Amino acid sequence: MGLGVLMNGKWVTDREQEDKQGKFVRPSTTFRNWITADGSSGFKAERDRYHLYVSLACPWAHRTLIMRQLKGLNDAISISIVDPEMGDNSWEFSEDEGCIPDTVNHTRYLWELYTQVEPDYTGRVTVPVLWDKQQGTIVNNESREIIRMLDTEFGEIAKPDVDLYPKALQQQVDEAIDAIYQPINNGVYRAGFATTQAAYEEAVTELFENLDHWETVLGKQRYLCGDRPTEADICMFTTLLRFDAVYYVHFKCNLRRIVDYPNLWGDLRDLYQHPGVKETCNLDHIKRHYYKSHPKVNPTRIVPKGPIIDFEAPHNRNTQFGQ
């Protein structure tokens, strides 16, 4: 997430992120077009037509990378990866290790994409961005909708045996994603960017109440919605992956670590070790981004060396649940 904003097509480096009670407020995403298998939306699911702009550090963008990988769309949808460290111009393309320049529009800063589509654009500039190379425009910048499109609309291009939104579980998956969004996915930010004690305590209390709830759920079943991974698990995973290395310290979410939760910790390792997932994980980018990009939270911008986390340790959840 960027700390600046576009105002009538001009980049402004400082903006308020909280309301009068000191609560962090996340504005809504603005580009909400839809790719469809038949093209009825004006955006047809086609090989080599779309491009993803992502950050390896951002949990929202990470969701789309995981889905792209699991669905076998790496060769069908190209990507650019921004630098992990945000300066005054927010997300920037660089030659740093693990980054991929903007080979489609040849921009230096992500906000230039937004003004290319809307010269007088006003709003925040975020990853992920799903770009249509054919029409030269942004299709969508809402991560939840992007992963749904990649999961359900690329049937003739994607792996046929990977379905993370199975028909029998669709309502349950949607409800789970809704349930974890505000208290957990966004909850860590609500705690970390709070500017009053009351706002912080409200956020961190809700965060751990909900982590406790899902710890209980995962004690009874292998995944959030039953015996198979779904989109909901991806949405939870990208937050859990960053928790002990970043959110516990940087965002003061320090009642407990994920490694202190037997089931959440086992679930995290289970998903990390799922074929294709760990290849999308980059803790170096993650730690550098958070600790260096939020000077109001970490004025020294020192990146801690630890913690040491063994995501490769056996999780045993397959044998625990007879799978």
C-alpha positions as CSV (number, residue, x, y, z in Angstrom):
1,M,0.0,0.0,0.0
2,G,1.2,3.5,-0.8
3,L,1.3,6.4,1.6
4,G,0.8,8.9,-1.1
5,V,-2.2,9.6,-3.3
6,L,-3.1,11.0,-6.8
7,M,-5.1,14.2,-6.7
8,N,-6.5,15.2,-10.1
9,G,-3.7,13.3,-11.8
10,K,-0.9,14.9,-9.6
11,W,1.0,12.8,-7.1
12,V,0.8,14.0,-3.5
13,T,3.2,12.4,-1.1
14,D,1.4,13.0,2.2
15,R,-2.2,12.1,3.1
16,E,-4.2,11.2,6.2
17,Q,-4.9,7.5,6.6
18,E,-7.0,7.7,9.8
19,D,-10.3,9.1,10.9
20,K,-10.9,11.5,13.9
21,Q,-10.7,8.5,16.3
22,G,-7.3,7.5,15.1
23,K,-8.6,4.5,13.3
24,F,-6.9,3.4,10.0
25,V,-9.3,3.7,7.1
26,R,-8.7,1.7,3.9
27,P,-10.3,3.3,0.9
28,S,-12.2,1.2,-1.6
29,T,-10.5,0.0,-4.8
30,T,-11.7,1.8,-8.0
31,F,-11.2,-0.4,-11.1
32,R,-13.7,-3.2,-10.9
33,N,-14.1,-4.6,-14.4
34,W,-14.4,-8.3,-14.9
35,I,-12.7,-10.8,-17.2
36,T,-15.1,-13.5,-18.5
37,A,-14.5,-16.8,-20.3
38,D,-16.8,-15.8,-23.1
39,G,-15.8,-12.1,-23.3
40,S,-19.3,-10.8,-22.7
41,S,-17.8,-8.3,-20.2
42,G,-15.6,-6.8,-22.9
43,F,-12.6,-8.5,-21.4
44,K,-12.2,-12.1,-22.7
45,A,-10.0,-14.6,-20.9
46,E,-7.1,-15.1,-23.4
47,R,-3.5,-16.2,-23.3
48,D,-0.9,-13.4,-23.3
49,R,-3.5,-10.7,-23.1
50,Y,-3.2,-9.7,-19.5
51,H,-0.4,-8.5,-17.3
52,L,-0.1,-8.4,-13.5
53,Y,1.6,-5.6,-11.6
54,V,2.5,-6.9,-8.1
55,S,4.7,-6.6,-5.1
56,L,6.2,-9.7,-3.5
57,A,5.9,-7.8,-0.1
58,C,2.2,-7.0,-0.3
59,P,-0.2,-9.6,1.0
60,W,-3.0,-8.5,-1.3
61,A,-0.8,-8.8,-4.4
62,H,0.7,-12.1,-3.1
63,R,-2.8,-13.7,-3.3
64,T,-2.8,-13.1,-7.1
65,L,0.7,-14.6,-7.5
66,I,-0.3,-17.7,-5.6
67,M,-3.5,-18.2,-7.7
68,R,-1.6,-17.5,-10.9
69,Q,0.9,-20.2,-9.9
70,L,-1.6,-22.8,-8.7
71,K,-3.8,-22.4,-11.8
72,G,-0.8,-22.9,-14.1
73,L,-1.2,-19.4,-15.6
74,N,2.4,-18.3,-15.3
75,D,3.0,-18.6,-19.1
76,A,-0.4,-17.0,-19.9
77,I,-0.3,-13.9,-17.7
78,S,3.0,-11.9,-17.6
79,I,4.0,-9.9,-14.5
80,S,6.0,-6.9,-13.3
81,I,7.3,-6.8,-9.7
82,V,7.9,-3.5,-8.0
83,D,10.8,-2.7,-5.6
84,P,10.0,-3.7,-2.0
85,E,11.0,-0.3,-0.6
86,M,8.6,2.6,-1.1
87,G,9.8,6.2,-1.3
88,D,8.0,9.4,-1.8
89,N,6.6,8.1,-5.1
90,S,5.3,4.9,-3.6
91,W,5.7,1.7,-5.7
92,E,8.6,2.0,-8.1
93,F,10.1,-0.3,-10.7
94,S,13.8,-1.0,-10.2
95,E,16.6,-3.4,-11.1
96,D,16.8,-4.8,-7.5
97,E,17.0,-8.5,-7.0
98,G,13.6,-10.2,-7.4
99,C,12.1,-7.2,-9.2
100,I,10.8,-7.2,-12.8
101,P,10.5,-3.9,-14.7
102,D,7.4,-2.6,-16.4
103,T,8.0,-4.3,-19.8
104,V,4.5,-3.4,-21.0
105,N,4.1,0.4,-20.4
106,H,7.7,1.2,-19.4
107,T,6.7,3.3,-16.4
108,R,9.0,4.1,-13.5
109,Y,6.3,4.5,-10.9
110,L,3.1,2.6,-10.5
111,W,1.0,5.8,-10.3
112,E,1.9,6.5,-13.9
113,L,-0.3,3.6,-14.9
114,Y,-3.3,5.1,-13.2
115,T,-2.8,8.5,-14.9
116,Q,-2.2,6.8,-18.2
117,V,-5.7,5.4,-18.0
118,E,-7.3,8.4,-16.3
119,P,-5.2,11.6,-16.6
120,D,-7.2,13.3,-13.8
121,Y,-7.4,10.3,-11.6
122,T,-7.9,10.9,-7.9
123,G,-7.4,8.1,-5.4
124,R,-4.9,5.7,-4.0
125,V,-2.4,3.7,-6.0
126,T,-2.1,0.0,-5.1
127,V,-1.0,-3.4,-6.1
128,P,-2.1,-5.7,-7.5
129,V,-3.1,-4.2,-10.9
130,L,-4.5,-6.4,-13.6
131,W,-3.7,-4.8,-17.0
132,D,-5.2,-5.5,-20.4
133,K,-2.5,-5.3,-23.0
134,Q,-5.0,-5.3,-25.8
135,Q,-7.1,-2.4,-24.7
136,G,-4.3,-0.6,-22.8
137,T,-6.2,-0.2,-19.6
138,I,-6.6,-1.3,-16.0
139,V,-9.1,-4.1,-15.7
140,N,-9.2,-4.5,-12.0
141,N,-7.2,-3.6,-8.8
142,E,-9.2,-5.5,-6.2
143,S,-7.2,-8.6,-5.2
144,R,-10.3,-10.6,-4.1
145,E,-11.9,-10.2,-7.5
146,I,-8.6,-10.8,-9.4
147,I,-8.1,-14.2,-7.7
148,R,-11.7,-15.1,-8.4
149,M,-11.3,-14.3,-12.1
150,L,-8.0,-16.3,-12.4
151,D,-9.7,-19.2,-10.6
152,T,-13.0,-19.3,-12.5
153,E,-12.7,-17.6,-15.9
154,F,-9.6,-19.1,-17.5
155,G,-10.9,-22.6,-17.7
156,E,-9.6,-23.4,-21.2
157,I,-6.1,-22.0,-20.3
158,A,-5.7,-22.9,-16.7
159,K,-5.0,-26.3,-15.1
160,P,-8.3,-28.2,-15.3
161,D,-7.8,-30.1,-12.0
162,V,-7.4,-27.0,-9.8
163,D,-10.6,-25.6,-8.5
164,L,-10.3,-23.3,-5.4
165,Y,-14.0,-22.2,-5.6
166,P,-15.8,-25.5,-5.8
167,K,-19.6,-25.2,-6.4
168,A,-20.5,-27.1,-3.3
169,L,-18.5,-24.7,-1.1
170,Q,-19.0,-21.4,-2.8
171,Q,-21.2,-19.8,-0.1
172,Q,-18.9,-21.1,2.6
173,V,-15.8,-19.8,0.8
174,D,-17.3,-16.3,0.4
175,E,-18.4,-16.2,4.0
176,A,-15.0,-17.2,5.2
177,I,-13.2,-14.5,3.1
178,D,-15.7,-12.0,4.4
179,A,-15.1,-13.1,8.0
180,I,-11.3,-12.9,7.9
181,Y,-11.0,-9.7,6.0
182,Q,-11.7,-6.9,8.5
183,P,-10.5,-8.4,11.7
184,I,-7.4,-10.3,10.3
185,N,-6.3,-9.3,6.8
186,N,-7.0,-5.6,7.4
187,G,-6.9,-6.0,11.2
188,V,-3.1,-6.1,11.3
189,Y,-3.1,-2.7,9.4
190,R,-5.8,-1.3,11.7
191,A,-3.5,-2.1,14.7
192,G,-0.3,-1.0,13.1
193,F,-1.5,2.3,11.6
194,A,-3.7,3.3,14.5
195,T,-2.8,6.7,16.0
196,T,-4.7,6.4,19.3
197,Q,-4.5,3.8,22.1
198,A,-8.3,3.1,21.8
199,A,-8.2,2.5,18.1
200,Y,-5.1,0.2,18.5
201,E,-6.7,-1.8,21.3
202,E,-9.9,-2.2,19.5
203,A,-8.2,-3.6,16.4
204,V,-5.7,-5.8,18.2
205,T,-8.4,-7.3,20.4
206,E,-10.6,-8.2,17.4
207,L,-7.6,-9.6,15.6
208,F,-6.7,-12.1,18.3
209,E,-10.3,-13.0,19.0
210,N,-10.6,-14.0,15.4
211,L,-7.3,-15.8,15.3
212,D,-8.5,-17.8,18.3
213,H,-11.7,-18.6,16.5
214,W,-9.9,-20.0,13.4
215,E,-7.5,-21.9,15.6
216,T,-10.5,-23.8,16.9
217,V,-11.9,-24.3,13.4
218,L,-8.6,-25.7,12.2
219,G,-8.4,-28.1,15.1
220,K,-11.5,-29.8,13.6
221,Q,-10.7,-29.7,9.9
222,R,-7.6,-29.4,7.7
223,Y,-8.6,-26.2,5.9
224,L,-10.8,-23.2,6.6
225,C,-13.8,-24.6,4.6
226,G,-13.3,-28.3,5.1
227,D,-11.0,-31.0,3.6
228,R,-9.7,-29.1,0.6
229,P,-7.9,-25.8,0.1
230,T,-9.9,-22.9,-1.3
231,E,-9.6,-19.2,-2.1
232,A,-10.2,-18.5,1.6
233,D,-7.1,-20.4,2.6
234,I,-5.0,-18.2,0.2
235,C,-6.5,-15.1,1.7
236,M,-5.6,-16.2,5.2
237,F,-2.2,-17.6,4.2
238,T,-0.7,-14.3,3.0
239,T,-1.4,-12.6,6.3
240,L,-0.2,-15.5,8.4
241,L,3.1,-15.7,6.4
242,R,3.9,-12.1,7.4
243,F,2.7,-12.2,10.9
244,D,5.6,-13.3,13.0
245,A,8.3,-11.6,10.9
246,V,6.5,-8.3,10.6
247,Y,3.1,-7.8,12.2
248,Y,4.0,-9.1,15.6
249,V,6.7,-6.4,16.1
250,H,6.2,-3.7,13.5
251,F,2.4,-3.5,13.9
252,K,2.4,-4.3,17.6
253,C,0.3,-7.4,17.1
254,N,2.1,-9.1,20.0
255,L,-0.3,-11.0,22.2
256,R,0.8,-14.2,20.5
257,R,2.8,-15.3,17.5
258,I,1.4,-17.7,14.9
259,V,3.9,-20.3,16.0
260,D,2.1,-20.2,19.4
261,Y,-1.0,-21.5,17.7
262,P,-0.6,-25.2,17.0
263,N,-3.3,-25.3,14.3
264,L,-2.7,-22.0,12.6
265,W,1.0,-22.7,12.6
266,G,0.4,-26.2,11.2
267,D,-2.0,-24.8,8.6
268,L,0.6,-22.1,7.6
269,R,3.3,-24.8,7.0
270,D,0.8,-27.0,5.2
271,L,0.0,-24.3,2.7
272,Y,3.6,-23.1,2.4
273,Q,4.6,-26.6,1.4
274,H,1.8,-27.1,-1.1
275,P,3.4,-27.4,-4.5
276,G,4.0,-24.0,-6.1
277,V,3.2,-21.8,-3.1
278,K,6.7,-21.3,-1.5
279,E,8.0,-20.1,-4.9
280,T,5.8,-17.0,-4.5
281,C,7.1,-16.2,-1.0
282,N,9.9,-13.7,-0.5
283,L,10.6,-12.8,3.2
284,D,13.4,-10.5,2.2
285,H,11.1,-8.3,0.2
286,I,8.4,-8.6,2.9
287,K,10.7,-7.4,5.7
288,R,12.4,-4.7,3.7
289,H,9.1,-3.3,2.6
290,Y,7.4,-3.0,6.0
291,Y,10.4,-1.9,8.1
292,K,11.8,0.6,5.5
293,S,8.6,2.0,4.0
294,H,6.7,3.2,7.1
295,P,8.9,5.8,8.8
296,K,6.1,6.9,11.1
297,V,6.0,3.3,12.5
298,N,9.7,2.6,12.3
299,P,11.6,5.9,12.1
300,T,15.1,4.2,12.0
301,R,14.1,2.0,9.1
302,I,16.3,-0.8,10.5
303,V,15.3,-4.2,9.3
304,P,15.6,-6.9,12.0
305,K,17.6,-10.0,11.2
306,G,15.1,-12.4,12.7
307,P,13.0,-14.2,13.5
308,I,14.1,-17.7,12.4
309,I,11.0,-19.5,11.1
310,D,11.1,-23.0,9.7
311,F,8.2,-23.1,7.2
312,E,9.6,-26.4,6.0
313,A,9.1,-28.3,9.3
314,P,6.6,-31.2,9.0
315,H,3.0,-30.1,9.6
316,N,1.4,-33.6,9.8
317,R,-2.0,-32.2,9.0
318,N,-2.5,-34.7,6.3
319,T,-2.2,-37.6,8.7
320,Q,-4.0,-35.7,11.5
321,F,-7.1,-35.5,9.3
322,G,-6.7,-38.8,7.5
323,Q,-5.7,-37.4,4.1
